[in-house]
Every structure is written in structure tokens, then in C-alpha cells.
Amino acid sequence: MREIVKNKISGLPTVVTDYLGMALALVGLIIFLGLKADNFFTLTTFRTMANQVPDITIVAVGMTLVLIIAGIDLSVGSVMALAGAVLGLCLIQFHLPLPLAIAACLLVGVLCGVVNGLVVISWKLPSFIVTLGMLEIARGVAYLVTQSRTIYIGEPVEVISEASILGLSLPFIIAVLIVVIGQLTLSRSVFGRYLIAIGTNEEAVRLSGIDPRPIKCAVFVLCGFLTSVAAVIHTARLSSADPNAGYGLELQAIAAVVIGGTSLMGGRGSVIGSFFGVLIIAVLGTGLAQIGAQESTKRVITGCVIVAAVILDHYRHRIRKSQ
């Protein structure tokens, strides 16, 4: 296992090159869309994007960790809806103070992550199937507890979305801090090295005397926790808890993570890269909307970008292996 980690760490200079490449791609996309759309280079546009990316960014951090261990979590959208519904119920129906309501919301995400992780490691089931089941369970419970109706909250949660520091919204700052912590955990901690080793060769990790099961379970718990953090931010931004929230969120998160260079096969990934992926998708979506592209056209272009990113990553990985 030490050899696996050593090989991954030796590739850190190429990671810096990847960041530079994604940064240049993002800047190029901004310039192109700015020239095509009349109102793209405005403070309102960038502020709107900054308000929209925190929740998907936080979910993408958790998805990155799951994909690195060669897993997947399809339940994040439904878990977000359920956690937001619990937050709304605690504030409106049970009249709990905001800190306790947030704690209950976070607990929902943690419990869903625990269930996902325990089922995966106990019965050695594919995480795709397990989290697909959780997707249906969480969405169904969200409909049950809200009676399929949106819970309008208003002022009790608006304080979160309206707060700002140095002109930056509090949710955006929280998202950036989580990205930084996630990247440091992945690249500078023993836990992060274990994740890379498990995704590269789980059997080698087991033979080296390390039990991968609690580590894998912890990753699903972290993903559930981060999803519930995103639920707080999403609910605060909309001032309501919608049981339909998060539809397609899992696909958006996976798309951002893949564009950011994380391998779907496990063993390789970057939280900062996933953040770049989120920004690229956000800029692309906003720019195409301002140009006047239809929703179907936006989906086609976004899909092509995702496929191109996967193909590019495939050839980039082959080049590295040949060196």
C-alpha cells in the first residue's frame, strides 16, 4: 500500500498542471461567453452564480471522496430534499430554534450516510444499487413528512443566505472552506491516502493489515453529512423546504467531479478539481441562458462537455502511465 501512495504523491506536480489547465479553460469560457452575451460581464451575473454554486459545490466534495474509493452515491438529491424538509418542519411545525433545527437537518444526512455505508460494507453490495434504493426511500419519506407540499419558512433561514463577509455571501465562504478542508484532508492526511489506496487496490490495502470497511463507511457518512450541509444552504436560499428539491443533483455533482478530473474507476481525484468542474458548469449554464439557448440545447452542450472531459482524462491518464 505504501508503494501505491508513493506513486500517487509523486504525481503531484502534474496535478498543479491540471489545475492550471482547468483554470485556463474556465477563463477562456468566461471570455467567450462574455463576448457572446451582452450582460455577462456584470456584477449581477457573477453574484447570481456565486449564490447558486455553494450547495452543488459542497455535494461535489462528498461525491469526490466517494468516487475516489471506487463508489458512487446516487441518493444525494433525495437526501438533500429530506434534510431540508426536516429543517422546515423543525422551524415551522415544532418551533425549534435555528441551531437545533440545523442539528436535526445534519443528523438526517449522517443517518442516511450511515445506512448507505453499512449496507454496502456488510453485504458487499455495489454502492450504485444501495444508493439507488436510498434515493427512492429518502424521496418518499420527504413526500410523507411534508405531505407533498412545500414548507415556506421565510425569515428564520433567510439570515443564513443574506449574511456576508467582505462582500462575499456566507454560503459561498462556507463552500470554499469545505473545498479547502476537503483537499487538505485528501492530500495531506493519512485518511486521504487510505482513500486513494482503497480506490486503487482495495485488496492490497486489506493484505497490508488495514481494514477498509470502516474507512469506506466513513466516506458515505461524510457524503451524507455534506449533503445535509448543502440542504441548509439550499433551503436558506429559497426560504422554503421543497420535497422536490435536488432532482438531478446527483447527476450534476457527478458531472462536475468528472470534469474536475476524478476517475470513475477510483483511486484518483481532486476536490479542487471538482470545484473547477462546478464553476465550469455554472458559467456554461448561465452564459448559454443569456445567449438565449433553449434548455434542450443547454443539455446537449453540457453533455458534450462532460463526454469530452472524460475522453481527455482517459488519454491524459494513459500518457502518465507510459511515462
C-alpha positions as CSV (number, residue, x, y, z in Angstrom):
1,M,0.0,0.0,0.0
2,R,2.9,2.3,0.7
3,E,4.0,1.9,-2.9
4,I,0.5,2.9,-4.1
5,V,0.5,6.1,-2.0
6,K,4.1,6.9,-3.0
7,N,3.2,6.7,-6.7
8,K,0.2,8.9,-6.2
9,I,2.2,11.5,-4.3
10,S,4.9,11.6,-6.9
11,G,2.3,12.8,-9.4
12,L,1.6,16.0,-7.5
13,P,3.4,18.3,-10.0
14,T,1.1,17.0,-12.8
15,V,-1.9,17.9,-10.5
16,V,-0.7,21.5,-10.5
17,T,-0.6,21.4,-14.3
18,D,-4.2,20.0,-14.3
19,Y,-5.3,22.9,-12.1
20,L,-3.7,25.4,-14.5
21,G,-5.4,23.7,-17.5
22,M,-8.8,23.9,-15.8
23,A,-8.3,27.5,-14.8
24,L,-7.4,28.4,-18.3
25,A,-10.4,26.5,-19.7
26,L,-12.6,28.4,-17.2
27,V,-11.1,31.8,-18.1
28,G,-11.5,31.0,-21.8
29,L,-15.1,30.0,-21.4
30,I,-15.8,33.2,-19.4
31,I,-14.2,35.4,-22.1
32,F,-16.0,33.6,-24.9
33,L,-19.4,33.8,-23.3
34,G,-18.7,37.4,-22.3
35,L,-18.2,38.3,-25.9
36,K,-21.4,36.5,-27.0
37,A,-23.7,37.7,-24.2
38,D,-24.3,41.4,-23.7
39,N,-24.8,41.3,-19.9
40,F,-22.5,38.5,-18.9
41,F,-19.7,40.8,-17.6
42,T,-21.8,42.3,-14.8
43,L,-21.7,42.2,-11.1
44,T,-25.3,40.8,-11.0
45,T,-24.3,37.8,-13.2
46,F,-21.3,36.8,-11.1
47,R,-23.2,37.4,-7.9
48,T,-26.0,35.1,-9.1
49,M,-23.6,32.4,-10.0
50,A,-21.9,32.8,-6.6
51,N,-25.2,32.3,-4.9
52,Q,-26.1,29.2,-7.0
53,V,-22.9,27.2,-6.6
54,P,-22.4,26.7,-2.8
55,D,-24.9,23.8,-2.4
56,I,-23.7,21.8,-5.5
57,T,-20.0,22.6,-4.5
58,I,-20.5,21.0,-1.1
59,V,-22.2,18.0,-2.5
60,A,-19.5,17.6,-5.1
61,V,-16.8,17.5,-2.3
62,G,-18.6,14.5,-0.8
63,M,-19.1,12.9,-4.2
64,T,-15.4,13.3,-5.0
65,L,-14.5,11.3,-1.9
66,V,-17.0,8.5,-2.7
67,L,-15.8,8.2,-6.3
68,I,-12.1,8.1,-5.2
69,I,-12.9,4.8,-3.3
70,A,-14.5,3.5,-6.5
71,G,-18.0,4.0,-5.1
72,I,-20.9,6.2,-6.1
73,D,-23.8,7.9,-4.3
74,L,-27.0,8.4,-6.2
75,S,-29.0,9.4,-3.2
76,V,-27.6,12.9,-2.6
77,G,-30.5,14.7,-4.3
78,S,-33.2,12.9,-2.3
79,V,-31.2,13.2,0.9
80,M,-31.0,16.9,0.4
81,A,-34.8,17.1,0.0
82,L,-35.4,15.0,3.1
83,A,-32.9,17.0,5.2
84,G,-34.4,20.3,4.0
85,A,-37.9,19.0,4.8
86,V,-36.8,18.1,8.4
87,L,-35.3,21.6,8.7
88,G,-38.5,23.2,7.6
89,L,-40.6,21.0,9.9
90,C,-38.4,21.8,12.9
91,L,-38.7,25.5,12.4
92,I,-42.3,25.8,11.3
93,Q,-44.2,22.9,12.9
94,F,-42.1,22.2,16.1
95,H,-40.9,25.9,16.5
96,L,-37.3,24.8,17.4
97,P,-34.6,27.4,17.4
98,L,-32.4,27.6,14.3
99,P,-29.3,25.9,15.8
100,L,-31.4,22.8,16.9
101,A,-33.2,22.7,13.6
102,I,-29.9,22.7,11.7
103,A,-28.6,20.0,14.0
104,A,-31.6,17.8,13.2
105,C,-31.1,18.5,9.5
106,L,-27.4,17.5,9.7
107,L,-28.4,14.3,11.6
108,V,-30.7,13.2,8.8
109,G,-27.8,13.4,6.3
110,V,-25.5,11.5,8.7
111,L,-28.1,8.7,9.3
112,C,-28.6,8.3,5.5
113,G,-24.9,8.1,5.1
114,V,-24.6,5.5,7.9
115,V,-27.2,3.3,6.3
116,N,-25.6,3.5,2.9
117,G,-22.2,2.7,4.2
118,L,-23.2,-0.1,6.5
119,V,-25.3,-1.8,3.8
120,V,-22.5,-1.6,1.3
121,I,-19.8,-3.0,3.5
122,S,-21.9,-5.5,5.4
123,W,-23.4,-7.3,2.4
124,K,-20.6,-6.2,-0.1
125,L,-23.2,-4.8,-2.4
126,P,-22.5,-2.3,-5.2
127,S,-22.9,1.2,-3.9
128,F,-24.8,2.0,-7.1
129,I,-27.7,-0.3,-6.1
130,V,-27.7,0.6,-2.4
131,T,-27.7,4.4,-3.0
132,L,-30.3,4.0,-5.8
133,G,-32.5,2.4,-3.1
134,M,-31.8,5.2,-0.7
135,L,-32.7,7.7,-3.5
136,E,-36.2,6.3,-3.5
137,I,-36.5,5.9,0.3
138,A,-35.4,9.4,1.1
139,R,-37.6,11.0,-1.6
140,G,-40.6,9.0,-0.4
141,V,-40.0,10.0,3.2
142,A,-39.6,13.6,2.2
143,Y,-43.0,13.5,0.5
144,L,-44.6,11.8,3.6
145,V,-43.3,14.2,6.2
146,T,-44.2,17.3,4.1
147,Q,-47.5,15.8,2.7
148,S,-46.0,16.6,-0.7
149,R,-46.2,20.3,-0.1
150,T,-43.6,23.0,0.0
151,I,-42.9,24.4,3.5
152,Y,-42.5,28.1,3.4
153,I,-40.1,29.2,6.1
154,G,-39.0,32.8,5.3
155,E,-37.1,34.9,7.8
156,P,-35.8,32.1,10.2
157,V,-33.5,30.8,7.5
158,E,-33.0,33.9,5.3
159,V,-30.4,35.1,7.8
160,I,-28.1,32.4,6.5
161,S,-28.3,33.3,2.8
162,E,-28.3,37.1,3.5
163,A,-25.2,37.1,5.7
164,S,-22.0,38.2,4.0
165,I,-18.3,38.8,4.9
166,L,-16.2,41.2,2.9
167,G,-18.9,41.3,0.2
168,L,-19.0,37.5,-0.2
169,S,-22.1,35.6,0.9
170,L,-21.7,33.3,3.9
171,P,-22.8,30.2,1.9
172,F,-20.1,30.8,-0.7
173,I,-17.5,31.2,2.0
174,I,-18.6,28.0,3.7
175,A,-18.4,26.2,0.4
176,V,-14.9,27.4,-0.3
177,L,-13.8,26.5,3.2
178,I,-15.2,23.0,2.8
179,V,-13.3,22.7,-0.5
180,V,-10.0,23.7,1.2
181,I,-10.6,21.3,4.1
182,G,-11.5,18.5,1.7
183,Q,-8.5,19.0,-0.4
184,L,-6.1,19.2,2.6
185,T,-7.7,16.0,4.0
186,L,-7.3,14.2,0.7
187,S,-3.7,15.2,0.0
188,R,-2.2,15.8,3.5
189,S,-3.8,13.3,5.8
190,V,-3.5,9.5,6.4
191,F,-7.2,9.2,5.9
192,G,-6.9,10.8,2.4
193,R,-4.1,8.4,1.5
194,Y,-6.2,5.5,2.6
195,L,-9.0,6.6,0.3
196,I,-6.6,6.7,-2.7
197,A,-5.2,3.3,-1.8
198,I,-8.6,1.7,-1.4
199,G,-9.8,3.1,-4.8
200,T,-6.6,1.9,-6.5
201,N,-6.4,-1.6,-5.0
202,E,-8.7,-2.5,-2.0
203,E,-7.3,-6.0,-1.8
204,A,-3.7,-4.6,-1.4
205,V,-4.9,-2.4,1.5
206,R,-6.6,-5.4,3.2
207,L,-3.4,-7.5,2.8
208,S,-1.3,-4.7,4.3
209,G,-3.3,-5.1,7.5
210,I,-5.7,-2.2,7.2
211,D,-9.4,-2.9,7.3
212,P,-11.0,-0.8,4.5
213,R,-14.6,-1.3,5.7
214,P,-14.8,1.5,8.4
215,I,-13.0,3.9,6.1
216,K,-15.5,3.2,3.3
217,C,-18.4,3.6,5.7
218,A,-16.9,6.9,6.9
219,V,-16.8,8.2,3.4
220,F,-20.5,7.6,2.8
221,V,-21.2,9.2,6.2
222,L,-19.2,12.3,5.2
223,C,-21.0,12.5,1.9
224,G,-24.4,12.3,3.7
225,F,-23.2,15.0,6.2
226,L,-22.0,17.3,3.4
227,T,-25.3,16.8,1.6
228,S,-27.2,17.9,4.6
229,V,-25.0,21.0,4.9
230,A,-25.9,21.7,1.3
231,A,-29.6,21.2,2.3
232,V,-29.3,24.0,4.9
233,I,-27.8,26.4,2.3
234,H,-30.3,25.4,-0.4
235,T,-33.3,25.8,1.9
236,A,-32.0,29.2,3.1
237,R,-31.5,30.4,-0.5
238,L,-35.1,29.5,-1.4
239,S,-36.6,30.4,2.0
240,S,-38.6,27.2,1.8
241,A,-38.3,23.4,2.1
242,D,-39.4,21.7,-1.1
243,P,-39.8,17.9,-1.2
244,N,-39.0,18.1,-4.9
245,A,-35.6,19.8,-4.2
246,G,-32.5,18.1,-5.5
247,Y,-33.9,16.4,-8.6
248,G,-31.0,15.5,-10.8
249,L,-28.5,16.8,-8.2
250,E,-26.6,13.5,-8.2
251,L,-26.0,13.8,-12.0
252,Q,-24.9,17.4,-11.7
253,A,-22.4,16.5,-8.9
254,I,-21.0,13.5,-10.8
255,A,-20.7,15.7,-13.9
256,A,-18.7,18.4,-12.0
257,V,-16.5,15.8,-10.3
258,V,-15.7,14.0,-13.6
259,I,-15.0,17.4,-15.4
260,G,-12.7,18.1,-12.5
261,G,-10.6,15.0,-13.3
262,T,-11.8,12.4,-10.7
263,S,-11.7,8.9,-12.1
264,L,-15.0,7.0,-12.1
265,M,-12.9,3.8,-11.6
266,G,-11.5,5.2,-8.3
267,G,-8.0,5.9,-7.0
268,R,-7.6,9.3,-8.4
269,G,-9.3,12.6,-7.8
270,S,-9.1,16.2,-6.6
271,V,-11.5,18.3,-4.5
272,I,-10.2,21.5,-6.1
273,G,-10.6,19.9,-9.5
274,S,-14.3,19.2,-8.6
275,F,-14.7,22.9,-7.6
276,F,-13.4,23.9,-11.0
277,G,-15.9,21.5,-12.6
278,V,-18.7,23.1,-10.7
279,L,-17.6,26.6,-11.8
280,I,-17.3,25.5,-15.4
281,I,-20.9,24.0,-15.4
282,A,-22.2,27.1,-13.7
283,V,-20.6,29.5,-16.1
284,L,-21.6,27.4,-19.1
285,G,-25.3,27.2,-17.9
286,T,-25.5,31.0,-17.1
287,G,-23.8,32.0,-20.3
288,L,-25.9,29.8,-22.5
289,A,-29.1,31.1,-20.8
290,Q,-28.1,34.7,-21.5
291,I,-27.3,33.9,-25.1
292,G,-30.8,32.6,-25.4
293,A,-30.1,28.9,-25.8
294,Q,-33.0,26.6,-25.2
295,E,-33.0,24.1,-22.3
296,S,-32.6,21.2,-24.7
297,T,-29.6,22.9,-26.4
298,K,-28.0,23.6,-23.0
299,R,-28.3,19.9,-22.0
300,V,-26.7,18.8,-25.3
301,I,-23.8,21.2,-24.9
302,T,-23.3,20.3,-21.3
303,G,-23.4,16.6,-22.1
304,C,-20.8,17.1,-24.8
305,V,-18.5,18.9,-22.4
306,I,-18.8,16.0,-19.9
307,V,-18.0,13.4,-22.5
308,A,-15.1,15.4,-23.8
309,A,-13.7,15.8,-20.3
310,V,-13.9,12.0,-19.7
311,I,-12.1,11.3,-23.1
312,L,-9.4,13.9,-22.3
313,D,-8.9,12.5,-18.9
314,H,-8.6,9.0,-20.4
315,Y,-5.8,10.0,-22.7
316,R,-4.1,12.1,-20.0
317,H,-4.0,9.0,-17.7
318,R,-2.6,6.8,-20.5
319,I,0.2,9.3,-21.1
320,R,1.1,9.4,-17.4
321,K,1.2,5.6,-17.2
322,S,3.5,5.4,-20.2
323,Q,6.0,7.9,-18.7
